[in-house]
Amino acid sequence: MSKVTRATKALEQAKVAFTVHTYDYDPDADKVGLQAAEALGEQPQRVLKTLMTLVDGKPACVIVPSDREVSMKRLAAAFGAKSAEMMKPADAERMTGYKVGGISPFGQMKLVRTAIEAETMAHERVFLNGGQRGLQVRMSPRDVASVLKAVVSPLVA
């Protein structure tokens, strides 16, 4: 497995500190983020999942702890919008250039609005997908928000 992806290149270009971690990805796992947390031996609230959504019909990226669910109402409010819904997996793959289970918020094909769960800011370091299945990057959640110019807001139900 290559540890160099569009995501890691984007982070290097942004000049932020991060480390790369690999794990055995289970394609049959019910919840990919929770499986990653378990494989890494980390608490699920520190292993974040990247979800692609449509907010008022426009694409948006959402980052929340792997053990939590996004509140679509809170997500819409974070962007000052009326509605939010999950993007279809095939559309998410086409838009990001990544495969589901390996979607990173960094280095996506198209720059989209991003929101990150406010709770994550309490952690010193968090894990996020590094751009391929079985690859995570570990970094400061403040750097995540800064690099992505993300809205930091309560997003979970």
C-alpha positions as CSV (number, residue, x, y, z in Angstrom):
1,M,0.0,0.0,0.0
2,S,1.3,3.4,-1.0
3,K,1.5,5.9,1.8
4,V,1.5,8.8,-0.7
5,T,-1.9,9.9,-1.9
6,R,-3.5,13.1,-3.1
7,A,-4.5,13.7,0.6
8,T,-1.0,13.3,2.0
9,K,0.4,15.5,-0.8
10,A,-2.2,18.2,0.0
11,L,-1.2,18.1,3.7
12,E,2.5,18.3,2.8
13,Q,1.7,21.3,0.6
14,A,-0.3,22.9,3.5
15,K,2.8,22.5,5.7
16,V,1.0,20.9,8.6
17,A,2.3,18.2,10.9
18,F,0.7,14.8,10.4
19,T,1.6,11.1,10.7
20,V,0.5,8.3,8.4
21,H,-1.0,5.0,9.9
22,T,-2.1,1.9,8.1
23,Y,-4.6,-0.8,9.2
24,D,-6.3,-3.8,7.8
25,Y,-9.4,-2.5,6.1
26,D,-12.4,-4.7,6.3
27,P,-14.7,-4.2,3.2
28,D,-17.5,-6.1,5.0
29,A,-17.5,-4.0,8.1
30,D,-20.9,-2.4,8.9
31,K,-19.3,0.8,10.0
32,V,-16.0,1.6,8.3
33,G,-15.0,4.3,10.8
34,L,-15.6,2.1,13.8
35,Q,-13.7,-0.7,12.2
36,A,-10.8,1.7,11.6
37,A,-10.9,2.8,15.2
38,E,-10.8,-0.8,16.5
39,A,-8.0,-1.8,14.1
40,L,-5.9,1.2,15.2
41,G,-6.6,0.6,18.9
42,E,-8.1,4.1,19.2
43,Q,-11.2,5.6,20.8
44,P,-14.0,6.0,18.1
45,Q,-14.4,9.7,19.0
46,R,-10.8,10.3,17.9
47,V,-11.2,8.5,14.6
48,L,-13.2,10.8,12.3
49,K,-15.3,9.8,9.3
50,T,-15.6,11.8,6.2
51,L,-19.1,12.0,4.7
52,M,-20.2,13.7,1.4
53,T,-23.5,15.4,1.5
54,L,-25.7,17.8,-0.4
55,V,-26.6,21.0,1.4
56,D,-29.4,22.9,-0.4
57,G,-28.4,20.7,-3.4
58,K,-24.8,21.7,-3.3
59,P,-21.9,19.3,-2.4
60,A,-20.4,19.6,1.1
61,C,-18.0,17.5,3.1
62,V,-18.8,16.7,6.8
63,I,-16.3,15.4,9.4
64,V,-17.7,13.7,12.5
65,P,-16.5,11.1,15.1
66,S,-16.9,7.6,13.8
67,D,-19.2,6.6,16.6
68,R,-21.7,9.5,16.0
69,E,-24.4,10.3,13.4
70,V,-24.8,13.6,11.5
71,S,-27.9,15.6,12.3
72,M,-29.0,16.9,8.9
73,K,-30.8,19.7,10.6
74,R,-27.6,20.8,12.4
75,L,-25.6,20.4,9.2
76,A,-27.9,22.6,7.2
77,A,-27.9,25.2,10.0
78,A,-24.1,25.2,10.1
79,F,-24.1,26.4,6.5
80,G,-27.1,28.7,6.9
81,A,-29.1,26.4,4.6
82,K,-32.6,24.9,4.6
83,S,-31.9,21.2,3.9
84,A,-29.2,18.6,3.9
85,E,-29.0,15.0,2.8
86,M,-26.4,12.3,2.2
87,M,-24.8,12.1,-1.3
88,K,-25.2,8.9,-3.2
89,P,-22.0,6.8,-2.9
90,A,-21.3,6.8,-6.7
91,D,-21.7,10.6,-6.8
92,A,-19.3,10.9,-3.8
93,E,-16.7,8.8,-5.5
94,R,-17.0,10.7,-8.8
95,M,-16.8,14.1,-7.0
96,T,-13.9,13.3,-4.7
97,G,-11.9,11.0,-6.8
98,Y,-11.7,8.5,-3.9
99,K,-13.4,5.2,-3.3
100,V,-16.1,4.9,-0.5
101,G,-14.2,3.7,2.6
102,G,-11.2,5.7,1.4
103,I,-12.7,9.2,1.0
104,S,-10.4,11.9,2.6
105,P,-11.4,15.5,3.1
106,F,-8.0,16.4,1.8
107,G,-7.0,16.4,-1.9
108,Q,-10.5,16.0,-3.3
109,M,-11.0,16.6,-7.0
110,K,-13.2,19.6,-6.4
111,L,-13.0,22.0,-3.4
112,V,-16.3,21.9,-1.5
113,R,-17.6,23.5,1.7
114,T,-16.6,21.5,4.8
115,A,-17.9,21.3,8.3
116,I,-16.3,19.6,11.3
117,E,-18.0,18.5,14.5
118,A,-17.1,21.0,17.3
119,E,-16.5,18.2,19.8
120,T,-13.4,17.1,17.9
121,M,-11.6,20.3,18.8
122,A,-11.2,19.0,22.4
123,H,-8.7,16.3,21.2
124,E,-5.0,16.9,20.8
125,R,-4.9,14.6,17.8
126,V,-7.5,12.9,15.6
127,F,-7.4,10.4,12.8
128,L,-8.9,11.0,9.3
129,N,-8.9,9.0,6.1
130,G,-5.7,9.5,4.2
131,G,-7.1,8.9,0.7
132,Q,-7.3,5.2,0.5
133,R,-8.9,2.3,2.3
134,G,-6.7,1.2,5.2
135,L,-4.8,4.5,5.4
136,Q,-5.3,7.2,8.1
137,V,-3.6,10.5,8.9
138,R,-3.2,11.6,12.5
139,M,-3.1,15.4,13.1
140,S,-4.4,18.3,15.2
141,P,-8.1,18.9,14.7
142,R,-7.3,22.7,14.6
143,D,-5.0,22.0,11.6
144,V,-7.8,20.0,10.0
145,A,-10.2,22.9,10.3
146,S,-7.6,25.4,9.2
147,V,-6.4,23.5,6.1
148,L,-10.0,22.8,5.0
149,K,-11.3,26.3,6.0
150,A,-14.0,24.3,7.7
151,V,-17.0,25.5,9.6
152,V,-16.6,24.3,13.2
153,S,-20.1,23.6,14.5
154,P,-22.2,21.1,16.5
155,L,-23.2,18.6,13.8
156,V,-24.1,15.3,15.6
157,A,-27.5,14.2,16.7
